[in-house]
Amino acid sequence: MGDWRSFDIANPTEEHAMIREMVRDFVKEEVEPQALEYDRDEKFNLDLFRKLGDYGLLGITVAEEYGGANMDATAVAIVNEELSYSDPGFCLAYLAHSQLTVNNLAFNGSDEQKQRYLPGLCSGELVGCMAMSEPDYGTDVLGMATNAVLQEDGNWCINGRKMWITNGVVDEEGTPADLVWLYARTGTTERGRPEISTFIVEKGMYGYKSGQKIIDKLGMRASNTAELVFED
């Protein structure tokens, strides 16, 4: 074993060092020149976000068969560190998509769901978000009011509102995210504790729409934050 003092904890392998250099160059050339403008104007740079897909970063933990890079948590931390060094708001949009949504789907979705959604999410064609927080309960998951009821035809009827959702809208017109990884109450256990399930909701599904876009934020202004509404 070599001298432990020569071990680079921030770049434990050559592959990690390479991805850090790649993202750092991308930040210098693409992210930094636009950071002040988009933070000041409170806008999300969707075109720049999609360029992350060209580098394989939007599906960084996803298997290659679905268009991902199949990398580890250390690589994820490196990308987040390098992006946030210049533009933390833009990094937050990236994190909400690649980790909270895409990684969740990659590890917990069915084969059919992964084949259907992951290629578009990894390329940037689709923008995803995770919807958990609510207006009256914040991140108190066990207190959430959004509910899903199984219908006789096998479909689920979802009602509720989610608040402060990063990537909830993707533009200034309030277009909702292409895909939502949604948490909803589906029942109650014998001990009276709520049963929580996750659902995938696509843009265009009946009853799914955006509510208000949160504006005048103190920070993270280059990522969109919004309310999402689910009605039947």
C-alpha positions as CSV (number, residue, x, y, z in Angstrom):
1,M,0.0,0.0,0.0
2,G,1.3,3.4,-0.9
3,D,1.8,6.4,1.4
4,W,-1.6,7.4,2.7
5,R,-0.4,11.0,2.6
6,S,-0.4,10.9,-1.2
7,F,-4.1,9.8,-1.3
8,D,-6.4,12.5,-2.8
9,I,-9.6,12.2,-0.8
10,A,-11.3,14.6,-3.2
11,N,-10.4,12.6,-6.2
12,P,-10.0,9.0,-5.0
13,T,-9.5,7.5,-8.6
14,E,-8.3,8.7,-11.9
15,E,-11.9,8.6,-13.2
16,H,-13.0,10.9,-10.4
17,A,-10.2,13.4,-11.2
18,M,-11.2,13.3,-14.9
19,I,-14.8,14.1,-14.2
20,R,-13.9,16.9,-11.9
21,E,-11.7,18.4,-14.6
22,M,-14.4,18.0,-17.2
23,V,-17.1,19.7,-15.1
24,R,-14.7,22.4,-14.0
25,D,-14.0,23.3,-17.7
26,F,-17.7,23.2,-18.5
27,V,-18.4,25.6,-15.6
28,K,-15.7,28.0,-16.7
29,E,-16.8,28.0,-20.3
30,E,-20.6,27.6,-20.0
31,V,-21.9,28.2,-16.5
32,E,-20.0,31.1,-15.1
33,P,-20.6,33.5,-18.0
34,Q,-24.4,33.3,-17.5
35,A,-24.6,32.8,-13.7
36,L,-25.1,36.5,-12.6
37,E,-27.7,37.2,-15.3
38,Y,-29.9,34.2,-14.5
39,D,-29.6,34.6,-10.8
40,R,-30.5,38.3,-11.0
41,D,-33.4,37.8,-13.4
42,E,-34.6,34.7,-11.5
43,K,-34.6,32.5,-14.6
44,F,-33.8,28.8,-15.2
45,N,-31.4,28.2,-18.1
46,L,-33.1,25.2,-19.7
47,D,-30.8,25.1,-22.7
48,L,-27.7,25.0,-20.5
49,F,-29.3,22.3,-18.3
50,R,-29.9,20.1,-21.4
51,K,-26.2,20.4,-22.2
52,L,-25.5,18.5,-19.0
53,G,-27.2,15.6,-20.8
54,D,-24.6,15.7,-23.6
55,Y,-21.9,15.1,-20.9
56,G,-23.8,12.2,-19.4
57,L,-24.3,14.1,-16.1
58,L,-28.1,14.1,-16.0
59,G,-28.1,10.3,-15.4
60,I,-24.8,10.1,-13.6
61,T,-25.9,7.1,-11.4
62,V,-28.0,5.4,-14.1
63,A,-27.0,2.2,-15.8
64,E,-25.5,2.7,-19.3
65,E,-28.3,0.7,-20.9
66,Y,-30.7,3.5,-20.1
67,G,-28.3,6.3,-21.2
68,G,-26.6,7.0,-17.9
69,A,-23.0,7.1,-16.8
70,N,-23.2,4.4,-14.1
71,M,-21.0,6.4,-11.7
72,D,-20.9,6.4,-7.9
73,A,-21.8,8.8,-5.1
74,T,-18.4,10.3,-5.0
75,A,-18.8,11.4,-8.7
76,V,-22.2,12.9,-7.8
77,A,-20.6,14.9,-5.0
78,I,-17.8,16.1,-7.4
79,V,-20.3,17.4,-10.0
80,N,-22.4,19.1,-7.4
81,E,-19.4,20.8,-5.9
82,E,-18.0,22.0,-9.2
83,L,-21.4,23.3,-10.4
84,S,-22.3,25.0,-7.2
85,Y,-19.0,26.8,-7.0
86,S,-20.2,29.0,-9.8
87,D,-24.0,28.8,-9.8
88,P,-25.7,27.1,-6.8
89,G,-29.1,27.8,-8.1
90,F,-28.4,26.0,-11.4
91,C,-26.8,23.2,-9.4
92,L,-30.0,22.8,-7.3
93,A,-32.0,22.3,-10.5
94,Y,-29.5,19.7,-11.6
95,L,-29.6,18.0,-8.2
96,A,-33.4,17.9,-8.1
97,H,-33.5,16.3,-11.5
98,S,-30.5,13.9,-11.4
99,Q,-30.6,12.8,-7.8
100,L,-34.1,13.3,-6.4
101,T,-35.9,12.2,-9.5
102,V,-33.7,10.2,-11.9
103,N,-31.7,8.3,-9.2
104,N,-35.0,7.5,-7.4
105,L,-36.5,6.1,-10.6
106,A,-33.3,4.2,-11.5
107,F,-33.2,2.4,-8.2
108,N,-36.9,2.0,-7.3
109,G,-38.8,2.0,-10.6
110,S,-40.0,-1.0,-12.5
111,D,-38.2,-2.2,-15.7
112,E,-41.0,-0.8,-17.8
113,Q,-40.8,2.6,-16.1
114,K,-37.0,2.7,-16.5
115,Q,-37.2,1.8,-20.1
116,R,-39.9,4.4,-20.7
117,Y,-38.6,7.4,-18.9
118,L,-34.9,7.1,-18.1
119,P,-33.5,7.7,-21.7
120,G,-35.3,11.0,-22.0
121,L,-34.4,12.1,-18.5
122,C,-30.8,11.2,-19.0
123,S,-30.6,13.1,-22.3
124,G,-32.3,16.2,-21.0
125,E,-35.3,15.8,-23.3
126,L,-37.4,15.5,-20.1
127,V,-37.1,17.6,-17.0
128,G,-38.0,15.9,-13.7
129,C,-38.8,16.9,-10.2
130,M,-39.6,15.3,-6.8
131,A,-42.8,16.4,-5.1
132,M,-43.0,15.8,-1.4
133,S,-43.4,19.2,0.5
134,E,-46.8,20.6,1.1
135,P,-48.3,24.1,1.9
136,D,-49.6,23.1,5.4
137,Y,-47.0,20.4,6.4
138,G,-43.7,21.4,4.8
139,T,-41.5,18.3,4.8
140,D,-43.5,16.5,7.5
141,V,-44.0,13.4,5.3
142,L,-46.3,11.6,7.8
143,G,-48.6,14.7,7.9
144,M,-49.0,15.1,4.2
145,A,-52.6,15.6,2.9
146,T,-52.1,14.7,-0.7
147,N,-53.9,11.4,-1.2
148,A,-54.2,8.7,-3.9
149,V,-57.3,6.4,-4.1
150,L,-57.3,3.2,-6.2
151,Q,-60.3,3.2,-8.6
152,E,-62.3,0.2,-9.8
153,D,-60.6,0.4,-13.2
154,G,-57.2,0.0,-11.7
155,N,-56.1,3.7,-12.0
156,W,-55.3,6.0,-9.1
157,C,-57.1,9.2,-8.4
158,I,-54.7,11.8,-6.8
159,N,-55.8,15.0,-5.1
160,G,-53.5,17.5,-3.3
161,R,-51.0,20.3,-3.6
162,K,-47.2,20.3,-3.4
163,M,-45.3,23.4,-2.6
164,W,-41.7,24.7,-3.0
165,I,-40.9,22.1,-5.7
166,T,-37.6,22.7,-7.5
167,N,-38.1,22.2,-11.3
168,G,-41.9,22.3,-10.7
169,V,-42.0,24.6,-13.7
170,V,-39.5,24.7,-16.5
171,D,-40.0,28.2,-18.0
172,E,-41.5,31.6,-17.5
173,E,-44.8,30.5,-18.9
174,G,-45.3,28.1,-16.0
175,T,-45.0,24.9,-18.0
176,P,-45.0,22.1,-15.5
177,A,-42.2,19.5,-15.2
178,D,-42.3,16.7,-17.7
179,L,-42.2,14.1,-15.0
180,V,-43.0,14.2,-11.2
181,W,-41.8,11.6,-8.7
182,L,-44.8,12.2,-6.4
183,Y,-45.4,11.1,-2.8
184,A,-49.0,10.6,-1.7
185,R,-50.9,9.0,1.2
186,T,-52.5,5.8,0.1
187,G,-54.0,4.5,3.4
188,T,-53.5,4.0,7.1
189,T,-51.9,1.1,9.0
190,E,-53.6,-0.8,11.8
191,R,-51.6,1.4,14.2
192,G,-52.9,4.6,12.7
193,R,-49.8,5.5,10.8
194,P,-50.1,6.8,7.2
195,E,-49.1,4.6,4.4
196,I,-47.1,6.6,1.8
197,S,-46.6,5.6,-1.8
198,T,-44.7,7.1,-4.8
199,F,-46.2,7.7,-8.2
200,I,-44.9,8.9,-11.6
201,V,-47.0,11.7,-13.0
202,E,-46.4,12.9,-16.6
203,K,-47.1,16.3,-18.1
204,G,-50.4,16.1,-19.9
205,M,-52.1,13.8,-17.5
206,Y,-55.5,14.9,-16.5
207,G,-55.6,17.1,-13.4
208,Y,-51.9,17.8,-13.2
209,K,-50.9,21.4,-13.5
210,S,-48.6,24.1,-12.1
211,G,-49.9,26.6,-9.5
212,Q,-47.9,29.6,-8.5
213,K,-44.2,30.1,-9.3
214,I,-42.3,31.2,-6.2
215,I,-40.6,34.5,-6.8
216,D,-38.3,37.0,-5.0
217,K,-36.3,34.2,-3.4
218,L,-33.4,35.1,-1.1
219,G,-31.1,32.6,-2.9
220,M,-31.0,29.7,-5.4
221,R,-32.7,32.1,-7.8
222,A,-31.5,30.4,-11.0
223,S,-33.7,27.4,-10.3
224,N,-37.5,27.4,-10.6
225,T,-39.5,26.8,-7.5
226,A,-43.2,26.2,-7.8
227,E,-46.5,24.8,-6.5
228,L,-47.9,21.8,-8.2
229,V,-51.6,20.9,-8.2
230,F,-53.2,17.5,-8.6
231,E,-57.0,17.3,-9.1
232,D,-58.6,13.9,-9.7
